[in-house]
């Protein structure tokens, strides 16, 4: 556990809880235990911060939960995110993410400073600056264009050996992690996901047909040789994009960040863009940029990997009503990419 020194003294006024001004806060009337935040986490944070910590409320937005607003002694409000320990290396991975944050902030990347990282017997947590902005409700063409510019800041900024690029290739091709030249170990989460993805064909004939089609277009693609860029890995989730007056002021939920190709984040935006015809134009620009960075085979690998992950989520969560839509969008994604070959 540690606390980062020399942190910017950015503050958010107390009236930032109203809609459109700061991230919305839902009061915790039942206390932290009922909200899933054990009291020992606050005690641990207080020990690291060297000051009393008061729980104010849960922050709106986000699909993973765990983000709450807390006040440090002296009146400074910050964000605390605590997640249950998922595996023995969870704390090490969170420390890796903080190093990515520090590296990228030094290069102008708009993500809040992490003020501390720690762990209890059951949870891993981190403390970060509170940004005076609200999570986006949806990604508009303007927001996607801004995110494309932010992604360019990731170019050449790989700083941690957590390679999303070679991992995507293994997912897309179905090949093992011991392929010569990769030299990258999988995290426990990646290993679990690959096993889950490998079981997808058994779900239904429609899913099996899509998986076969994705595997076929990637079958002869050689493994990537380098991972030059920083990868956010969850930039297309609207609640991870903090907006003020139509401008992106910060991107958050950077816990899965690592190295690879920044086209990974462009691909996730392309997938999101199928949600609205208003985003068709910006998707064309996304495909053009991805192809410019990787060529067609590389784009196919990233697209296939992303589609497979999007299939895995609703199946794992028993959201069977969503699977058909994902299958349809998966075929549409591949059709568009083939048309650009």
Secondary structure, 3 states (H helix, E strand, C coil): CEECCCCCCCCCCHHHHCCCCCCCEEECCCCCCCCCCCHHHHHHHHHHHCCCEEEEEEECCCCCCCEEEEEECCCEEEEEEEEECCCCCHHHHHHHHHHHHHHHHCCCCCCCCEEEEEECCCEEEEEEECCCCEECCCCCHHHHHHHHHHHHCCCCCCCCCCEHHHHHHHHHHCCCCCCCCCCCCCCHHHHHHHHHHHCHHHCCHHHHHHHHHHHHHHCCCCCCCCCCEEECCCCCCHHHEEEECCEEEEECCCCCCEEECCHHHHHHHHHHHHHCHHHHHHHHHHHHHHHHHHHHHHHHHHHHHHHHHHHHHHHHCCCHHHHHHHHHHHHHHHHHHHHCC
